[in-house]
Amino acid sequence: MRKNNYGLLLVRGFTASLAGLVFISYMFSSSGGFSMASTLNSNAFFYLFAVGPSEEIIFRYFVPLVIMVFADVSYMVGGVIGGVMFGLAHYWAYGGSIASMMMAMVAGIWQAIVVWQYSMRKEGKFTFMPGLVAVMLGHGLYDYFVTTIPGILLYIGAACALVFVLTFVIIHVEEEE
């Protein structure tokens, strides 16, 4: 993968983030532990512009950064801890549901993986960008879609997964020429 192509990393990170969140929520929703219907009738734009992006800044940037600095560990260690903390924070947001908390933990760890995989490294140092921007966009749009049009959320996830795969196919064809 081209680790120096900011735009490509942003597109791949965004599509991986949104598709992953959709499929994780559907996996947990189909098991009966979480209902997307409980998120309807919310202020969708508040979730789009405030909740999703701010949660990503806290749990995918601030928490891992503090852990990286004070414990001298890699981003993924801090990211997994941030993902677990994200799930614990959502225990109360989802009315004390263990299944919903577990879904949020899995989603939080997924988002940390996306940040790690789709962020650039400069002089061997992890930069958080564009991976963090990608998950902020993905989480914000996921929250918006789940509160406004949950009936087509699976199609949105599938479209993101398709775009994600196509970026690899197109780049592979370009590199062979």
N, C-alpha and C positions, 0 to 999 in steps of 0.2 A: 504494500500500500504506500502511496505517496505521502510520507509524513510531513512534507513541507507545503502541501496544498491545502490552505486554510478552508477554502470554499468546499472542496471535496470532503474534508473531514467534518465540516459543519453539516453538510447534507447527510452524510452517512450517520453521524451521531444523532442528528434530529430524527431521521427515519427509524434508526434502531431504538431510540428512546420511546417514541410514540407507539411504534408497533409493539415493542416489549411491554409497555404499560397496558395497552389494550389486551394483549393476549394473557398477561398475568391476571388482569381483572376478570376476564372471561373464564379463565381456569378456576379461579376461586368462586366466581359467581355460579358456575355450573355445579360446583360441589355443594351449593346451598348455604355456604358460610357468609356470603356477602350479597347484598342486593343493590344493583345500580339504581333502582327505582328510589331508594332512600336519598339519593343525591339530587333528584329533580327539584325544580322550583326554587333553586338557589340563585344568588346573584352571579350569573355566569361570567360577566366581565371582571368582577372582583377576583374570581378564581383565575381567570386568564392572565390578568396583569399583576395581581398582587400575591395570591396564595401560592400558586405553583412556583413562580420564579423565586419568591422569598424563601420557600422551603428548600429549594435547591441551593441557594446561597448559604443557608445555615447548615444543612446536612451534607452537602457535597463539596462545600468550600471551607466554611469556617471550622466546623468540627474536625474534618480530616486534617486541615492545616495545623490546628492547635495540637492534635495528636502527633502529626509528623514532626513538629518542632520540639515538643517536650519529650516524646518517647523515642525520637530518632528512628522512625519506621517509614516504610514506603506509603505511597498514597493508598494502595489497596487495603492495607491494614486499617488506616484511618477511615477509608471509605466504607468498609464493611461495618466498622463500629458505628459510623454515622448512619448507615442503613438500618442497623438494629435500633438505634436511638430514634430514627424516623418512625419505625414501626411502633415503638413504645409510645411515642407522642400521639400516634393515631389511635391508640387504644381508647383514649377518652373521646377523641373526635368521632369515633365510630360507635359510641355508646357502650363501651366495655366489651365489645365482641372480640374474642380471641382469634377467630378465623380472619376477621378484617385486619386485626393487628398483624397477623402472620402474612397476609397479602401485602400490607404496607412494608413489612420488613423485606420480603422478596423483591418488591418493586424498588425499595431504597438501595438494596445491594445491586440490582440490575442497573440502576442509574449510576452508581459508583463505577461499575464496570464500563459503562458507556463513556463516562468522563475520562477514565484511565485510557481506554482504547483509542479515543478520538481527540485526545489533546496532543499538542505538539511538544517536543522536547527541544530546548535550546541549550547548547553546550552541555548536554547530558542532564539538564534539569527539567523537571516536570513543570509545565506552564499553566495548566488548567484550561487553556484555550485552544481551540474553540469548543472542546468537550463540554465545559460548563454552560456555555451559551446554548449549545444543542439541547442539553437536558432541561434547561430553563424553558426553552421554546416548546419542547416535547411535553413537559409536565403542565405548562400553562394551557396548551391546546387540548391536552387530554382532559384536564379539569373542565374546560369550556365545553368540549363535545359531550362529556358524560352528564353535564348539567342541562344541555340544550337538545341534543339529538342522539341519545344513547342507542336508538334503534339501528342507526347505521354505523355505530362505532366499530364493529367488526370489519366492515368494508373499508373504513379508514385505516385500520390496522393492517389489513391485507394490502392496500394500496401502498402504504409506507414500506411494508416488507418487500413488495415488488420493486419499488424505486431503489431500495437499499441493494437488492440483488443486481439490478440493472447497472448500478454504478460500478460494480465489480466487473460485469460482463463488458461494458463499454471501455473501461480502462484497460482490461486485459486485451481487447481487440486493438486498441490504440498502441499498446506496448509491443504487440507482435508486428505491426506494420513498419 
